[in-house]
């Protein structure tokens, strides 16, 4: 794995991982909505001013190209519905203030705040490593979850096209894949996903946190608008791809009032399965989220955190596998009842479709890597 660090960090110098705050913090409001310097793409947002131009960026996104030693990660967590995952990128431009993956950047001696959003790592040999893994005689086909820690369709995918290359390998080998995203860029790959879905080899989920575009702009500044994500659900559905909606995270008194409306809108758009996850605040995510909360909702910040603690046994976060996704206590039970009552009324499934592993055809073993070579999984993913 690459471990490069660009010393040009705006003159602040290298600081401890938790010292710099994310773009949801008061100190970073002017630079939060940086201009996308890449090709134009319809993510649903309107330019920030009448000139058609967004404000100039305060911090330019830096991308380090790295060579991954291995690419597939095996999951041992009993509360996650997949055993194998693949992440083409480290860090995520979407800038979601609540992202549970933020603390992984601390392992790179980088900030889980602004660095996580602007100092990104692209695994340029991901498709080659995937092909090698699938060609091993010991490989046993299981659905691969693509884009779990960070979004596989974040803005830099428009030029890096690593996710596209991975899907080409999976399409070629008839290997099942499940994707989750907040980006409409997934529509680009319908030509691969639709024929795979027709053979029960592909399923997608779109995360929608709220229907309030203004709130989404502060929570998830560079993800597609809620309306655009709904349109993506419809586009994928019309192409024959089974689509689910992930209402995540559910934030008490912030996005929680929208729970039923999100489910209704997603179902109308064509989503066929649904799930939800209660806000998680592991490690450095907690102070980043609290800074965002104080900046944008000072009138209810204390109330929100009190409710979070009520659902976490009095703590800001409880990592117990049995409860970390749903919480515990009266309020967690009420939220669970609301979700299930609405999902049942709308006819949602609760789980993803079972995909077909019997069609898998291993690729030819790549030349130049001797049989028996053992890639060791990196420390982060």
N, C-alpha and C positions, 0 to 999 in steps of 0.2 A: 504494500500500500504506500502511496505517496505521503510524504510528511513535509511538503514545502510550505513555507510561510512567507508571504510577501510583506516586507518590512514597511512598505508605504501604506500606513494605516491612517492617513489624514493628519499626521503630526502628533498623534496621541502616544505613540510608542507602544510597546507590548505591555499589557496589563494582566493581572490575574484573571482567570476565566469568568468570574462573576462580577468583575468591576464595571464592565461596559454593559449598558442596558440595551434592550431590543428597541425596535422602532415604535413600539407601543408606549415607550416611556416619554415623559414630558420633555426631556432633553433632546429627544430625537424627532419630535413632531415635524419640523421643517423638512427633514430628509427622508421621511418615511415613505412617501409615495414617489419614489424615484422613477424617472422616465425609463421606459423600456427601450433600450438601445438596439433592439434587434428588429427583425422583419415585422411588418404590421400584421396583427392577428386579431380576430374578432373575439375578444373575451367579454364583451358586453359593456365595458366601461366607456363613458363619454369623456373626451379630453377635458382637462381641468379648467381651461379658460376659452374665451371666444376665438382666440387665435388658432385653436386647434392643436396647440402644443401644451403638454404637461410641464410643470415646473422643472428646471434642470436638476439633475441628481446631486445630492449632497455627497453620497458615497457610491462609487462605481462598483458594480459587481466584478469580482475577480474569479476566474475559473482556472484551477490547476488540473492539468491532464495527468492522470495517473494510470499505472498498470496494476490491475488487481492480481494478486497471487491466486485467488480462488473467488468464486462468485456466488455459490449457493450457500445459504445459511439455514441450518436446521433449528427448528423451534422446539423448546422443551416446556413451554408454558401451557398448562392445561386449559387456560381460558381463551386461547387464540385458536380459531377454527382452521388452521393450516399448519403443516409440518415443515414446509420448505418455502423460503422466500428469497427474493433477489432485489437488490437495490442498485440501480445504475449510477446514482449520485449520492454524495454526502453533502449535507447542508441543503437548504431549500429556499428559493427566491420568493415563494409565496408569502413568507414572513408571518405566518399564523402565530399570534402571540402565545397561544396555548399549546403549541406543538410539543408532544412528549419526547421527541427525538432531539430537542435542543441540547440537552446535557452531553450528547455524544461528541460535540465539538470541543468540549473541555479536554478530551483525550488527545486532541491535536494541539493543545496549548492555545486554543482560540476561544473567543467569547461565545457562550451559548445564546447571546443576545444578537447584536448587530453582525458579528462575524458569521454566525450560523446562516444569516440571510444573504450575505454578500461575499463570503469567501467559500467558494464551492469547489467540490472535487468531482470530476467526471471520469468514470472508469471506461476509458476508451477501448480497452480490449475485452469488454464484458461479453460481447457476442462470441469471440474466440474462446474465452474461458468456458462459456456455457456449452459450446459445441464439444469441447474437450470433456467436460463433466458428463454430458449425455452419451458420449462415445465409450465411456469406461465399461468394461464387461460387468462390473459390480453394480452399475446404476440400475435402480428400480424406479419406474415412473410413478410420480405423485404430482398432483396439481401444484404448480408453482404460483405463489402469490407475488405479483410484481408491483413494486412501488409501495411498500408498507411503511418503512421508516421515513422516507422522504418521497415526494410525489414524482413518479416516473415521467410525468408530463409537465413538469415545471418549465418556465419560459426558456431556459437554456437548451431544452430538448429540441426546440425549433431548429437550432443550428447543429447541435451535437448528434442528434438522431440515434442515440444509443438504444433507447427503448425500441425504436423502429427496427434496428438491427437484431435485437433480441427476439422480437416477435417474428421476424423472418426465419430465424432458426427454429423457433417453436412451431411455426406454420409448416416448415419443411419436414419436421420430424413428427408431426401430428401429436404434439405434446400439449396437454391441457394447461390453461393459464387463467388466473383470476386477477383482475386489475381493480385498483381503487384510485380515484383521482378527484381533484377539484377543478380540473382544467378541461376546456372544450377542445383542446388539442388532440384528445383521444379520437376525435372524429376523423382526423387525418388517416388513421390506420384501419378504417372500416373495411378497406379492401382486403386486409388480412384477417380481421376479426370476424367478419360476417361469415365467410366460408368455414372458419373454425367453429363458430357457434352452431352452424348447421350440422356439424358432426359432434356436437356436445363437447367441444374442446375449448370454449371461451365463455367467460361471464365477466361482467363489469359492475362496479359499484361507484356511485357518485356521492360524494359527501356534501350535504347541505346543512349548514349550522343554523341559519336563519333566513327568512325571506326579506328581511330589512336590508336593503342595499347599503344604506348609510352605515349601519352597524357592521355589516360584512366588510366594508371598506377599511374600518379600523381594526377589525379582528383578523382579517385575511387580506391584506392590502394588495397582493398581486395575484390572487386567485380570480377566476372568472366570477362575474356577478351571480347572485342566486338565480335570476331569471335566465341567464345564459346557461347555467348548469341544468336547469329544467329543460331547456331546449336541447341540450346534449342528451339527456335521458330519452327524449322523444326521438331524436335522430338515430340513436343506437337501437332503440326499440323497433323503429320502422325498418331498420336494416336486419332485423331478426336476431339481435344480440340480447340475451336476457340481462336486464339491468336492475340493480337494487339501489336503495337509498340508505345512506348511513347518516343518521342525525347525530352528529358528533362534533365537538362535545356539547352536551346539554349543560348550560351554565345557569344556575339558579338566578331568577329575577332578571336575567339578561337575554338569553336565547330560549330559556325554558318555556316562557309563555307561547312561543311559536311552535312547540312540539307537534301539536295536532295539525296545524296549518301546513307545516312542512310535509308531513306524511300525506295529507290530502292532495297537495300540489304535485308531489312526486308520483302519486298513484295516477292522477289525471294525466301526467306526462308519459305514463307507461311503465313505471317501475313495478316489479313483481315481487320483490322481497325487501325486507327492511330490518334495520337494527338501530340501536342507539348506544351511546357511551356517555357516562357522566364525566364531567370535567376531572382531569387528572393533573396534579401539580407536583411531579417528582423533581427533586433536587433544585436546580437553578430555575426551573419553570415557575416556581412559586413566587420569588421576588419579582420576576419579569411580569407575570400576570397581575400581581398586586399593584405594580407601578402603572400598568395600563388601566386597571380598574380605577385607581385614584385619579388618573388623568381624564378619563372619559365618563365615569359614573361616580363622582365623589359623593353624591347624595345617597347612594345605596351600597357603596363599597363594603362597609362594615357588615351590613346585612347579608350581602352575598357570601362573604368569607365565613360568617357565623353559620350559614346554611351549609356551606361546603363542609365545615367541621362537624356539623350534626350528622352528615352522611358518611363521615370518615372516622367515627369513633372518637370525636373530640380533637383530631389532628388535622393538619392541612392536607395530608395525604397518607393513605394506607396502601402499601404495595401487595397486600395479601391477594393471592390468585383468586380466592373465592369471592372477593368483593371489589377489587380495584376498578372493574369496568362499570359496575352498577351502584356501588355504595351500599350502606346498611342503614337501618333505622326507619322511622316512620316516613320521612320525606322521600327516601329512596324507594320505599314500598309504594307510596302514592304515585311516584313518577313511573314506576314499573307498571302499575295498574293503568295509568293513563295511556302509556304506549301500547300495551297489549289490547286494551279495549278499542283503541282507534285502529290499530293494525288489523284486528279481527273484523271490525266493521267494514274496513276498506277491502278486505280480502287479500291482505299481504301474506306471503310466506315469511317465516322467521329466519330461514337458513338459505344459503346459496344452493344452487343446483349441483347435484352430483355430476361431475364431469367424467368423461370416458378415458381411462388410462390404457385400454386394451389396444388402441390404434397406434401407439407409439412405435416409431421406427428409428432405431439409433442411427446417428450420422456416421459416416466413415471416420475412422480414427485419424485425427490430424497428423500430418507429417511433421517430423522434427521434434516430437515429444515422445520419448521412449515409453513403452508399456511399463506400467508399474509406477510411473511418476505420481507422487502424492502431493497435491496442492494442500497447503495448510491454510485454514480459514483465518482471516485477519482478525484483529482484536475487537474491532468495532461492530462489524456486520457479519 
